[in-house]
Amino acid sequence: MKIFITLFAFFIFTGASAQKMLSVKGTVKNEDGKGMGKASVSLHYSGLKDTLKTITNDKGNYTFNNVLTRKAIVTISYIGYKKFVDTYDFTNASGEEINNEVIMTPGDNLLETVTIESAKIQIKEDTVSYKIDSTMFRKNDNVEEVLKKLPGVEVDKDGKVTAQGKEVTKVKVNGKEFFGGDVKTATRQLNADMVDKIQIVDDYGDQSAFTGVKDGDPTKTLNIQLKKDKNKGYFGNVTAGGGTEKRYLTSLNLNRFNNSQQISVTGNLNNTNASLFDFSRIPGGMGAIAGGMVRSFGGGAGSPFAGFGNSDGVGVTKTLGFNYRDDISPKLTLYGSYSFSEKNNTVLNDINQQNIQRDSVLTNQQKTNDYSITDNHRFNFNVEYKIDSFNYIKFSPGITYRKLRDSYRSDFTYFDTKGGLLNQGFNTDNNFSSTPNFTGTLLYNHRFHKKGRTLSLNLNAGQSSTEANDDIFNTTLFYRNGLPVVNSIINQNVTQENDNHNYGISASFNEQLSKKRALEFNYAYNKRFIGNHKETFDVNTTGKQMVDSLSNIYENIYTTNRFGVNFRTTEKKYNYSIGMAVQPATIESNSFSGAKLKFKQNIVNYFPVVRLAYNFSKSKSFNLNYNGSTNQPTYQQLQPIYDFSNRQNIVIGNPDLRPEFTNTFSMRFNNFDFISGNVFFSNISASFVKDKIVNNVSILYKTDPLTNNKLFIGQETRYLNTDGYYNLNAFYTYSKPIKNRKYVFNYGGTVNYNNNISFVDNQRNKGRNWIVSQRLSMDYKLKKWFETSGGANFTLNDNTSSLTPSANSSIKVISLTQSSRMFFKNDFNFSYDLEKT
């Protein structure tokens, strides 16, 4: 054994001695003697496949480590210069070898021989920038096809874009909103060959972009930078298709770009649920009221089917849109868009749902039929005016209008733990509602003559109103021991008028203390008023009679003042900011019908602010963030009257609710290897919520007047504040290209843990939920005529409940995906997508 160890050590030593490694350095300059940054340099050995690659730094210097002591060929390439090739003999060299300066000669070179991943991805503090080249798309591809090939970016079958684990909710073209920021509109309407760069930006808003102070949670934004030579001319496409079951799709997209002027028209007609626009994002924060009239049938509050039907079912969709942008002068820029959508949709659901209580299990079986016609209009406009080099104004008005006509029916049956029949019946609801919405923001930025001293003011206002009319009919037959006992019929008409007004102002003042340090003072005032006038009528053969106990005039006023200060330091490699904010808030609620009620709360929240950004290089960065935010309760959660629109799930608000306060910590590390092209993105975040607004669900019974036995009626949902909720998230992705991206291997995943708190019959329930998802895929490209992608996904969803351990569940899902595209002559191509779960 000793002899073996001795021989092994001898061979290791002699092998290491025979393969002495060198460090080779050199400098690349142009004909004027200036260093040429980002020149491609490769070193390879005659008769060997091993090749070292690097790029020069800003001064034109390069270094190769671990160079073998033998003859080597050095090749240097730079666009617009002749290729440099020379042979060096390092056989007798040792230690560090310094080559002479290389002077490049102007000439033609397209870097066809030396391929390196330099500058394809650049990572800054809040931006990941991808350089797009012709190897990433085919003729007539749209931007969506390019996004699918970017490391850290995912696009699902519906066109939703996710970047670094978060959904991209806004899009810009050359830094300006395109079709109101609709992501799918831009990614599916713009051609890939027009794109120079794609940037994924953590956008904190226009005011933050000017002041440099990042406050709150950013919006994941996609910015598409167009090539200068492609930013002029006419382009577009017309699409028509048909399928089985009488499916059809037609679309039209026309564009005229003339440098800074952009005019686009798009539209489609289909019965495949393909909409060009996303109307769920309502500007100005007015979504609370616009979405406040949603029917609660179909499983009730907290049901996994809430909101079901927007993108499901069988529907006919008509959309039309217009986008305009123009730099009228060097000082004045105008841009805006109009979008329209009409969707006729039918959704059929077959639901089997279990409500697990402490000592019982209720099973709800439902069949639902929902037919709706929804019209959406959206107009937004922006005026940017640069008064001079010190003053800038931006005015952004917006208008949306939504009209809904809906007819709904639900047939339901409830069973007890042993499968005994409790009740059965049906609900119908015929609803009409309309919601106009008006918003406006005015931003003013001012730079003082003293360097670094700035002032920014932002004014915002919004107004929204909803008028709704519901005809509700419910019949429920109650059972005892399998026999019908009581039949309950409700026939009601409900009218509601909601008014929402908000306005606010925010100000930020920056003072430069030194070249690297600054102090920022900020203030924000916001006031929101919500008014709800609800009238409920019993309908019978003689007419309508108001039900006072279910009618109310209610208003809620939420006022905040926020004062903050931040200290910022900016170094070459890193920057950080430390600050503190305090926000006093007042909540006033008034109920004017029946027993008149008045509620008022005064709350103070404190917001420490910590941000650190460390840039190791242009391709590697680390970020650390902490911030606090509040979330006020909706008027439905506050209003202290019963909502019987779903008799099986009765809801009543709590006027004593306090706003939620969330502490959020996050860390992000991004790395791109210039030489190999390997990419690694990761993000870890944690959120802790104080005064979380949760449901308290109770089972309702009524007493049989003949036997005094309890009969199951349904469930009641109330709201309350509680502590103990938190959420942990982790995201990571690794991408490795091989052979000039002929093969690309991708591995990534997410880990999500939720510590949920809820109440059942006033008993606290802790629900722990783990969702672990892992993905492995490979992309392969064969020359210019074939490309394919295959992958496997594994997801674990594990749920536990402290009150009802019998409801614990663990679900594992494995899905396989495979897609290919083949390209033939005359622009003919064939593609398919397969998925097996």
C-alpha positions in Angstrom: 0.0 0.0 0.0 2.8 2.4 0.9 4.5 1.6 -2.5 1.2 2.4 -4.3 0.9 5.8 -2.5 4.5 6.6 -3.2 4.1 5.8 -6.9 0.8 7.8 -7.1 2.4 10.8 -5.5 5.4 10.5 -7.9 3.2 10.5 -11.0 1.1 13.4 -9.7 4.3 15.4 -9.0 6.0 14.6 -12.3 2.7 15.3 -14.2 2.4 18.7 -12.5 6.1 19.5 -13.2 5.7 18.5 -16.9 2.6 20.8 -17.3 4.0 24.1 -15.9 1.4 26.9 -16.3 2.1 30.4 -17.5 0.4 33.7 -17.1 0.4 35.5 -20.5 -0.5 39.2 -20.8 -0.8 41.6 -23.7 -2.2 44.9 -24.9 -4.3 45.7 -27.9 -4.3 49.3 -29.4 -5.6 51.1 -32.4 -3.6 53.0 -35.0 -3.7 56.1 -32.7 -2.1 54.1 -29.8 -5.3 54.0 -27.7 -6.3 50.9 -25.9 -9.2 49.0 -27.5 -11.7 47.7 -25.0 -13.8 44.6 -25.7 -11.6 43.1 -28.4 -12.0 39.4 -28.7 -8.8 37.4 -27.9 -8.3 33.7 -28.2 -5.3 31.4 -27.6 -5.1 27.8 -28.8 -2.4 25.2 -29.3 -1.5 23.5 -32.5 -2.9 19.9 -32.6 -5.1 20.4 -29.5 -8.7 21.4 -29.2 -8.2 23.4 -26.0 -8.9 27.1 -26.6 -8.8 30.0 -24.1 -10.9 33.0 -24.7 -11.2 36.5 -23.2 -11.9 40.1 -24.0 -9.7 43.2 -23.3 -10.6 45.6 -20.6 -11.3 49.3 -21.1 -7.5 50.0 -21.4 -7.0 47.2 -24.0 -5.3 44.8 -21.7 -5.9 41.1 -21.5 -4.6 38.2 -19.4 -4.5 34.4 -19.9 -3.8 32.2 -16.9 -2.9 28.5 -17.0 -1.2 28.6 -20.4 0.8 25.5 -21.3 4.5 25.7 -22.0 4.3 25.0 -25.8 3.7 26.8 -29.0 0.4 28.8 -29.1 -1.6 30.8 -31.7 -3.1 34.1 -30.5 -6.0 35.5 -32.5 -7.4 39.0 -31.9 -10.6 40.3 -33.6 -12.4 43.6 -33.4 -15.3 44.8 -35.6 -14.0 47.2 -38.3 -10.4 46.0 -38.0 -8.4 43.2 -39.8 -7.9 40.0 -37.8 -4.6 39.7 -36.1 -3.1 36.1 -35.9 0.4 35.3 -34.7 2.3 32.3 -33.2 4.2 32.4 -29.9 6.6 29.8 -28.5 6.2 29.5 -24.8 8.2 26.2 -24.6 11.0 27.6 -22.5 9.0 30.3 -20.7 8.2 30.4 -17.0 6.2 32.5 -14.6 4.7 35.5 -16.4 5.1 36.2 -20.1 4.3 39.6 -21.5 3.6 39.9 -25.2 4.4 43.0 -27.2 1.6 45.5 -27.9 -0.6 44.6 -30.9 -1.6 47.5 -33.2 -4.8 46.7 -35.0 -5.2 47.7 -38.7 -8.5 49.1 -39.9 -10.4 46.8 -42.3 -13.3 44.4 -42.6 -13.9 41.9 -39.8 -17.3 40.6 -38.7 -16.0 38.4 -35.9 -17.1 35.3 -37.8 -14.2 33.1 -36.6 -13.9 34.1 -32.9 -17.2 33.9 -31.1 -17.4 35.1 -27.6 -20.3 35.9 -25.3 -19.0 39.4 -24.4 -21.6 42.2 -23.8 -24.5 39.9 -24.6 -25.7 40.4 -21.1 -24.9 43.4 -18.9 -26.0 43.5 -15.3 -26.6 46.8 -13.5 -28.1 47.7 -10.2 -31.8 47.4 -11.3 -31.4 46.4 -14.9 -30.5 43.2 -16.8 -29.7 44.0 -20.4 -29.7 41.4 -23.2 -28.0 42.2 -26.5 -30.1 40.6 -29.3 -28.4 39.1 -32.4 -29.6 37.2 -35.4 -28.8 33.8 -34.0 -31.7 34.2 -31.5 -34.6 34.5 -33.9 -35.8 33.5 -37.4 -37.4 35.5 -40.1 -40.9 36.8 -39.1 -40.4 35.8 -35.4 -41.9 38.2 -32.9 -40.3 39.5 -29.7 -42.0 36.7 -27.7 -39.9 34.1 -29.5 -36.7 36.0 -28.4 -37.8 36.2 -24.8 -38.1 32.4 -24.7 -34.4 32.1 -25.3 -33.2 34.6 -22.7 -31.7 33.2 -19.5 -33.9 33.9 -16.5 -36.9 34.8 -18.6 -40.0 32.5 -19.1 -43.0 32.9 -21.3 -46.1 30.7 -20.7 -48.6 29.5 -23.3 -50.8 32.5 -22.7 -48.0 35.0 -23.2 -47.3 35.9 -19.6 -43.7 36.9 -19.1 -41.8 36.1 -15.9 -38.3 37.4 -15.3 -36.1 36.4 -12.4 -39.1 34.8 -10.7 -41.5 37.8 -10.9 -44.2 38.6 -13.5 -43.4 41.4 -15.9 -46.4 43.7 -15.8 -45.4 46.6 -17.9 -43.7 47.2 -21.3 -41.9 50.1 -22.9 -40.5 50.7 -26.3 -37.4 52.9 -26.4 -38.2 54.0 -22.9 -41.8 55.0 -23.5 -45.0 53.1 -22.8 -46.3 51.2 -25.8 -50.1 50.5 -25.9 -50.5 51.6 -22.3 -47.8 49.2 -21.1 -49.6 46.0 -22.3 -46.9 43.3 -22.3 -48.5 40.9 -24.7 -49.3 43.6 -27.2 -45.7 44.6 -27.6 -44.1 41.1 -27.4 -46.5 39.6 -30.0 -46.8 42.6 -32.4 -43.2 43.7 -32.7 -40.8 41.8 -35.0 -37.7 40.3 -33.5 -35.4 41.6 -36.2 -36.2 45.2 -35.1 -34.7 44.7 -31.6 -31.3 45.8 -30.5 -31.6 45.2 -26.7 -34.1 43.8 -24.3 -33.9 45.1 -20.8 -35.6 43.8 -17.6 -35.9 46.7 -15.2 -37.0 47.0 -11.6 -39.0 50.2 -12.1 -39.6 52.4 -9.1 -41.4 55.1 -11.1 -40.6 58.4 -12.9 -40.0 60.3 -9.7 -37.5 57.7 -8.5 -35.7 57.7 -11.8 -35.0 61.4 -11.4 -34.2 61.5 -7.7 -32.3 58.2 -7.5 -34.3 57.3 -4.3 -36.0 53.9 -4.5 -39.1 53.6 -2.4 -41.5 50.7 -2.1 -41.8 47.6 -4.3 -40.7 48.0 -7.9 -42.6 47.1 -11.0 -41.0 44.4 -13.2 -40.8 46.3 -16.6 -39.7 45.1 -20.0 -38.0 47.8 -22.1 -37.5 47.0 -25.8 -34.7 49.0 -27.5 -35.1 49.1 -31.3 -32.2 49.2 -33.8 -31.7 52.6 -35.3 -31.9 51.4 -38.8 -35.2 49.4 -38.0 -36.8 52.4 -36.4 -38.0 53.8 -39.7 -40.5 52.5 -42.2 -43.7 50.5 -42.6 -44.2 47.0 -41.3 -47.0 44.7 -40.0 -48.7 41.4 -40.6 -52.1 39.8 -41.2 -53.0 36.5 -39.7 -55.9 34.2 -40.3 -56.4 30.7 -39.0 -59.0 28.0 -38.4 -59.3 24.8 -36.4 -61.5 22.1 -35.1 -64.9 22.8 -33.4 -65.3 25.9 -35.6 -62.4 27.7 -34.0 -61.1 30.8 -35.9 -58.7 33.6 -35.5 -57.9 36.7 -37.5 -55.6 39.6 -36.6 -54.2 42.7 -38.2 -51.1 44.7 -37.1 -49.9 47.8 -39.0 -47.1 50.1 -37.9 -45.4 53.2 -39.2 -42.2 54.2 -37.5 -40.2 57.3 -38.4 -37.4 57.5 -35.8 -39.1 59.2 -32.9 -42.6 59.1 -34.4 -44.5 55.8 -34.0 -48.0 55.1 -35.2 -49.5 51.6 -34.7 -52.9 50.0 -35.3 -53.8 46.5 -34.2 -57.0 44.4 -33.9 -58.2 40.9 -33.9 -61.4 38.8 -33.9 -61.4 35.2 -32.6 -63.2 32.6 -30.5 -60.1 31.2 -28.9 -59.9 33.6 -25.9 -57.0 35.4 -27.5 -57.1 39.1 -26.3 -54.4 41.6 -27.3 -54.9 43.7 -24.2 -54.8 43.3 -20.4 -57.5 45.5 -18.8 -56.9 44.2 -15.2 -54.4 47.0 -14.6 -56.4 50.1 -14.0 -54.3 53.2 -13.7 -54.3 55.4 -10.6 -54.9 52.7 -8.0 -58.7 52.7 -8.7 -59.0 48.9 -9.0 -60.5 48.4 -5.6 -63.9 49.9 -6.6 -63.9 48.8 -10.2 -63.5 45.2 -9.1 -65.7 45.6 -6.1 -68.9 44.4 -7.7 -67.9 40.9 -8.4 -70.5 38.3 -7.6 -69.7 35.9 -4.7 -71.4 32.8 -6.2 -69.3 29.9 -7.2 -67.7 28.8 -4.0 -67.8 31.9 -1.9 -65.1 34.0 -0.3 -61.8 32.2 -0.3 -62.9 29.8 -3.0 -60.2 28.7 -5.4 -62.8 29.5 -8.1 -63.1 33.2 -7.3 -62.8 35.3 -10.4 -63.0 32.2 -12.6 -64.0 32.9 -16.1 -61.9 35.8 -17.3 -59.7 33.7 -19.5 -61.5 30.4 -19.5 -64.6 29.1 -21.2 -65.7 29.6 -24.8 -65.8 33.2 -26.0 -65.8 35.5 -28.9 -63.3 38.4 -28.5 -63.0 41.6 -30.5 -60.2 44.0 -29.9 -59.0 47.2 -31.5 -56.1 49.4 -30.5 -54.2 52.5 -31.6 -50.8 53.8 -30.3 -49.1 57.1 -31.1 -45.8 58.7 -30.1 -44.0 61.7 -31.5 -41.2 64.1 -30.5 -42.9 67.3 -31.6 -39.7 69.2 -30.8 -36.5 68.7 -28.8 -38.5 69.9 -25.8 -42.0 68.3 -26.4 -42.9 64.6 -26.6 -46.4 63.2 -26.9 -47.4 59.6 -26.6 -50.6 57.6 -25.8 -52.9 54.9 -26.8 -56.5 53.7 -27.0 -57.6 50.1 -26.5 -61.0 48.5 -26.9 -62.1 45.0 -26.2 -65.5 43.2 -26.3 -65.7 39.7 -25.0 -68.7 37.3 -25.1 -67.9 34.4 -22.9 -69.5 31.2 -21.6 -68.0 29.3 -18.7 -69.2 25.9 -17.5 -67.9 24.6 -14.2 -68.3 21.3 -12.5 -67.1 21.8 -8.9 -66.5 19.3 -6.0 -65.3 21.2 -3.0 -64.7 20.2 0.6 -64.9 22.6 3.6 -63.1 20.9 6.4 -64.0 22.1 9.9 -62.6 20.9 13.3 -65.1 18.1 13.7 -66.9 17.8 10.4 -66.4 17.8 6.6 -68.9 19.6 4.3 -68.9 18.6 0.7 -70.3 21.0 -1.9 -71.1 19.9 -5.4 -71.9 22.6 -7.9 -72.6 22.9 -11.6 -72.4 26.5 -12.8 -73.1 28.3 -16.1 -71.9 31.8 -16.5 -72.5 33.9 -19.7 -71.1 37.4 -19.8 -70.5 40.2 -22.2 -67.8 42.6 -21.2 -66.8 45.9 -22.9 -63.5 47.6 -22.0 -62.3 51.0 -23.2 -58.9 52.5 -22.1 -57.4 55.8 -23.2 -54.1 57.1 -21.8 -51.9 60.0 -22.8 -48.6 61.5 -21.8 -47.2 65.0 -22.4 -43.5 65.5 -21.6 -42.1 69.0 -21.8 -38.5 69.9 -21.1 -38.7 73.6 -20.2 -35.0 74.0 -20.1 -32.0 72.0 -18.8 -33.2 72.6 -15.2 -37.0 72.0 -15.4 -39.1 69.2 -16.7 -42.9 68.5 -16.6 -44.9 65.3 -17.4 -48.7 65.2 -17.4 -50.4 61.8 -17.7 -54.3 61.7 -17.9 -56.1 58.4 -18.3 -59.7 57.2 -18.8 -61.1 53.7 -18.6 -64.7 52.5 -19.0 -66.0 49.0 -18.3 -69.5 47.6 -18.9 -70.6 44.2 -17.8 -73.7 42.2 -18.6 -73.8 38.8 -16.9 -76.2 35.9 -16.5 -75.2 33.2 -14.0 -76.8 30.0 -12.6 -75.4 27.6 -10.0 -77.0 24.3 -9.0 -75.6 23.1 -5.7 -75.8 20.2 -3.2 -74.3 20.0 0.2 -73.4 16.7 2.1 -72.3 16.1 5.7 -69.4 14.1 6.9 -71.1 10.7 6.4 -72.5 11.7 2.9 -75.9 12.6 4.2 -77.9 15.2 2.2 -78.0 18.6 4.0 -79.5 20.9 1.4 -79.8 21.5 -2.3 -81.0 24.2 -4.7 -79.9 26.8 -7.2 -78.9 30.4 -7.5 -79.4 32.8 -10.4 -78.0 36.2 -10.8 -78.6 38.7 -13.7 -76.2 41.6 -13.3 -75.5 44.8 -15.1 -72.8 47.2 -14.1 -70.8 50.1 -15.6 -67.6 51.7 -14.3 -66.0 54.9 -15.6 -62.6 55.8 -14.2 -60.6 59.0 -14.5 -57.0 59.5 -13.4 -54.3 62.0 -13.8 -50.7 62.6 -12.6 -48.5 65.7 -12.9 -44.8 65.4 -12.3 -42.4 68.4 -12.0 -38.6 68.0 -11.7 -36.2 70.8 -11.0 -32.4 70.9 -10.9 -30.8 73.7 -9.0 -27.6 75.3 -10.1 -25.8 73.6 -7.3 -24.7 70.2 -8.5 -26.8 67.4 -7.0 -29.5 69.6 -5.5 -32.9 68.6 -6.9 -36.6 69.0 -6.2 -39.3 66.7 -7.5 -43.1 67.1 -7.0 -45.8 64.6 -8.0 -49.5 65.3 -7.9 -52.1 62.5 -8.5 -55.8 62.3 -8.5 -58.4 59.8 -9.5 -62.2 59.3 -9.6 -64.2 56.2 -10.2 -67.9 55.3 -9.9 -69.7 52.0 -10.3 -73.4 51.5 -10.8 -74.7 48.0 -10.6 -78.1 46.3 -10.7 -78.5 42.6 -9.6 -81.5 40.4 -9.8 -80.9 37.6 -7.4 -83.0 34.4 -7.0 -82.2 31.6 -4.6 -84.1 28.5 -3.7 -82.7 26.1 -1.0 -84.4 22.9 0.2 -83.1 21.8 3.6 -83.0 18.1 4.6 -83.0 16.1 7.8 -82.3 12.4 7.8 -82.5 12.4 4.1 -86.0 13.9 4.0 -86.9 17.5 3.0 -87.9 19.8 5.8 -87.9 23.5 4.9 -87.8 25.2 1.5 -86.3 28.7 1.5 -86.8 31.1 -1.4 -85.1 34.5 -1.9 -86.0 36.8 -4.7 -84.2 40.1 -4.4 -83.1 43.1 -6.4 -79.9 44.8 -5.3 -78.7 48.2 -6.6 -75.4 49.7 -5.7 -73.7 53.0 -6.4 -70.0 53.3 -5.5 -67.9 56.4 -5.6 -64.2 56.4 -5.1 -62.1 59.6 -5.0 -58.4 59.8 -4.2 -55.7 62.5 -4.5 -52.2 62.9 -3.2 -48.9 64.8 -3.4 -45.4 63.6 -2.9 -42.2 65.7 -2.7 -38.6 64.8 -2.7 -35.6 67.2 -2.0 -32.0 66.1 -2.6 -29.0 67.8 -1.2 -25.5 66.8 -2.3 -23.3 66.7 0.8 -20.1 65.7 -1.1 -19.1 64.1 -4.3 -20.2 60.7 -3.0 -22.8 61.4 -0.4 -26.3 62.9 -0.5 -29.2 63.5 1.8 -32.8 63.2 0.7 -36.0 64.5 2.4 -39.4 63.3 1.3 -43.0 63.8 2.1 -46.2 62.2 0.8 -49.9 63.0 1.5 -52.7 60.7 0.3 -56.4 60.8 0.9 -58.9 58.2 -0.4 -62.7 58.4 -0.1 -65.0 55.4 -0.7 -68.7 55.8 -0.7 -71.2 52.9 -1.1 -75.0 53.3 -1.4 -76.6 49.8 -1.4 -80.3 49.2 -1.5 -81.8 45.7 -1.3 -85.4 44.9 -2.2 -87.5 41.9 -1.7 -89.4 41.1 -4.9 -92.9 39.5 -4.9 -96.0 39.6 -7.0 -97.1 42.9 -5.6 -93.8 44.7 -6.4 -90.6 45.6 -4.5 -90.1 46.3 -0.8 -86.8 47.6 0.7 -85.0 45.5 3.2 -83.6 48.0 5.7 -81.2 45.5 7.4 -79.5 44.7 4.0 -79.4 48.3 2.8 -76.9 51.0 3.8 -75.2 54.2 3.0 -71.6 53.9 3.9 -68.4 55.9 3.5 -64.8 55.3 4.4 -62.0 57.9 4.4 -58.3 56.9 4.6 -55.7 59.6 5.1 -51.9 59.2 5.4 -49.0 61.6 5.9 -45.5 60.2 5.4 -42.3 61.9 6.4 -38.9 60.4 5.5 -35.2 61.0 5.3 -32.5 59.0 3.5 -28.7 59.1 3.5 -27.0 57.8 0.3 -23.4 57.0 -0.5 -22.3 56.2 -4.0 -18.9 54.6 -4.6 -17.4 53.1 -7.8 -18.2 49.5 -6.9 -21.1 50.0 -4.5 -23.8 52.3 -3.3 -26.1 52.2 -0.3 -28.9 54.2 1.3 -30.1 54.2 4.9 -33.2 56.0 6.0 -36.3 56.2 8.1 -39.9 57.2 7.5 -42.9 57.6 9.8 -46.5 57.5 8.5 -49.4 58.6 10.7 -52.7 57.4 9.3 -56.4 58.0 10.0 -59.3 55.7 9.1 -62.8 57.1 9.4 -65.9 55.0 8.6 -69.5 56.1 8.8 -72.7 54.1 8.3 -75.8 56.3 7.8 -78.7 53.8 7.6 -80.4 52.0 10.4 -78.4 52.2 13.5 -76.1 55.0 12.6 -72.5 54.1 13.3 -69.2 56.0 13.3 -65.7 54.6 13.6 -62.3 56.3 13.7 -58.8 55.0 14.1 -55.4 56.6 14.4 -52.4 54.5 13.4 -48.7 55.2 13.2 -46.3 53.1 11.2 -42.5 53.3 11.0 -40.5 52.4 7.8 -36.8 51.7 8.1 -35.2 51.8 4.7 -32.0 49.9 3.8 -30.6 49.4 0.3 -27.2 48.1 -0.8 -26.0 47.5 -4.4 -22.5 46.0 -4.9 -21.3 45.7 -8.5 -18.4 43.3 -8.7 -18.2 44.0 -12.4 -20.5 44.8 -15.4 -21.6 41.2 -15.3 -21.9 40.4 -11.6 -23.9 42.2 -8.9 -25.4 41.8 -5.4 -28.4 43.7 -4.0 -29.9 43.9 -0.6 -33.2 45.6 0.2 -35.5 46.2 3.1 -38.7 48.3 2.9 -42.1 48.6 4.6 -45.6 49.1 3.0 -49.2 49.3 4.1 -52.4 47.8 2.6 -55.7 49.3 3.6 -58.9 47.1 3.8 -61.5 47.3 1.1 -64.9 48.8 1.7 -66.4 45.2 1.4 -64.2 44.2 4.3 -65.2 47.2 6.3 -68.9 47.7 5.6 -70.9 46.4 8.7 -73.9 44.9 6.9 -74.7 41.4 5.6 -74.2 40.5 2.0 -76.7 37.7 1.0 -75.9 37.6 -2.7 -74.7 34.0 -2.1 -77.0 32.4 0.4 -74.5 29.6 1.0 -71.7 32.0 1.9 -73.0 35.1 3.8 -70.4 37.9 4.3 -70.3 40.8 6.7 -67.5 43.4 7.1 -65.7 44.7 10.1 -65.4 48.5 10.5 -62.6 48.0 13.2 -60.1 46.6 10.7 -56.7 48.1 10.7 -54.4 48.4 7.6 -51.9 45.6 7.0 -48.2 46.5 7.5 -45.7 44.4 5.6 -41.9 44.2 6.2 -40.1 42.9 3.1 -36.4 41.8 2.9 -34.8 40.7 -0.3 -31.4 39.7 -1.6 -30.4 39.2 -5.2 -27.3 37.9 -6.9 -26.7 37.9 -10.7 -23.7 36.7 -12.5 -22.9 36.3 -16.2 -19.6 34.8 -17.4 -18.3 36.7 -20.4 -16.1 33.9 -21.6 -18.3 30.8 -21.2 -21.7 32.5 -21.5 -22.9 30.8 -18.3 -25.6 32.7 -16.5 -26.8 32.4 -12.9 -29.6 34.5 -11.4 -30.9 34.1 -7.8 -33.2 35.9 -5.5 -34.3 35.4 -1.9 -37.1 37.3 -0.2 -39.1 37.3 3.0 -42.3 39.2 3.9 -43.7 39.5 7.4 -47.2 41.0 7.8 -48.5 42.7 10.9 -52.3 43.0 11.3 -52.9 40.7 8.4 -56.6 40.8 7.3 -57.9 37.2 7.4 -61.2 35.4 7.1 -63.1 34.0 10.1 -65.5 31.3 8.7 -68.3 29.8 10.7 -70.9 27.2 9.9 -74.5 28.5 10.2 -77.4 26.4 11.4 -81.1 27.2 11.9 -83.4 25.4 14.4 -86.2 23.3 13.1 -89.3 24.7 14.8 -91.0 21.2 14.9 -88.1 19.1 16.3 -85.6 21.8 17.6 -82.9 20.0 15.5 -80.3 22.0 13.8 -80.4 22.4 10.0 -77.3 23.4 8.0 -77.8 26.7 6.3 -74.4 27.6 4.9 -71.3 29.5 6.1 -70.6 33.0 7.3 -67.4 34.9 6.6 -66.2 37.8 8.8 -62.9 39.6 8.7 -60.3 40.4 11.4 -56.7 41.4 12.0 -54.1 39.0 13.2 -50.3 38.6 13.4 -48.1 35.6 12.5 -48.4 35.6 8.7 -45.1 35.4 6.8 -43.9 34.3 3.4 -40.5 33.1 2.2 -39.4 32.8 -1.4 -36.3 31.7 -3.3 -35.7 31.7 -7.0 -32.7 30.5 -9.0 -31.8 29.7 -12.6 -28.6 28.5 -14.3 -28.0 28.5 -18.1 -25.0 27.0 -19.8 -24.5 27.3 -23.6 -22.3 24.9 -25.5 -20.7 25.1 -28.9 -21.7 28.6 -29.7 -25.2 28.1 -28.3 -25.9 25.0 -30.4 -26.8 23.4 -27.1 -28.2 25.4 -24.1 -28.8 23.6 -20.8 -31.1 25.3 -18.3 -31.8 24.5 -14.7 -33.9 26.5 -12.3 -36.5 26.4 -9.6 -38.5 28.2 -7.0 -39.1 27.5 -3.3 -42.1 29.2 -1.7 -43.2 28.8 2.0 -46.4 30.5 3.3 -47.3 30.5 7.0 -51.0 31.3 6.6 -53.3 32.3 9.4 -57.1 31.9 9.3 -59.9 31.4 11.8 -62.6 28.7 11.8 -65.4 29.2 14.3 -63.3 31.8 16.1 -60.4 29.2 16.5 -57.0 30.2 15.1 -55.8 27.9 12.4 -52.2 27.9 11.2 -51.8 26.6 7.6 -48.3 25.8 6.4 -47.8 25.6 2.6 -44.7 24.5 0.8 -44.5 24.9 -3.0 -41.2 23.6 -4.5 -40.8 23.7 -8.3 -37.8 22.4 -10.2 -37.1 22.7 -14.0 -34.6 21.1 -16.3 -34.5 21.8 -20.0 -32.3 21.7 -23.1 -32.4 23.7 -26.3 -30.8 22.4 -29.5 -30.3 24.1 -32.8 -29.3 22.3 -36.0 -27.9 24.8 -38.4 -30.6 27.1 -39.8 -33.4 24.7 -40.4 -34.3 23.0 -37.1 -34.5 24.0 -33.4 -36.1 22.0 -30.6 -36.5 22.3 -26.8 -37.4 19.7 -24.3 -37.7 19.8 -20.5 -39.1 18.3 -17.3 -40.8 20.1 -14.4 -41.4 18.8 -10.9 -43.7 20.5 -8.5 -44.4 19.6 -4.8 -47.4 21.3 -3.1 -47.5 20.4 0.6 -50.3 21.7 2.9 -50.8 21.2 6.6 -53.5 22.6 9.0 -53.2 22.9 12.7 -57.0 22.7 13.4 -57.8 20.0 10.8 -54.8 17.6 10.4 -57.1 15.3 8.4 -57.1 18.0 5.7 -53.3 17.8 5.3 -52.2 17.0 1.7 -49.1 16.6 -0.4 -49.4 16.7 -4.2 -46.5 15.9 -6.6 -46.8 16.8 -10.3 -44.3 15.9 -13.0 -44.8 17.5 -16.4 -42.8 16.9 -19.6 -42.7 19.5 -22.4 -41.3 19.4 -25.9 -41.5 21.9 -28.8 -39.8 22.0 -32.2 -39.7 24.3 -35.2 -38.6 23.3 -38.7 -37.9 25.8 -41.5 -38.1 25.1 -45.2 -37.7 27.1 -48.4 -40.1 30.0 -49.4 -40.6 31.0 -45.7 -42.6 27.8 -44.9 -42.2 26.5 -41.4 -43.7 23.8 -39.2 -43.9 23.9 -35.4 -45.6 22.1 -32.6 -45.8 22.1 -28.8 -46.4 19.0 -26.6 -47.0 18.8 -22.9 -47.7 15.8 -20.7 -48.6 16.0 -17.0 
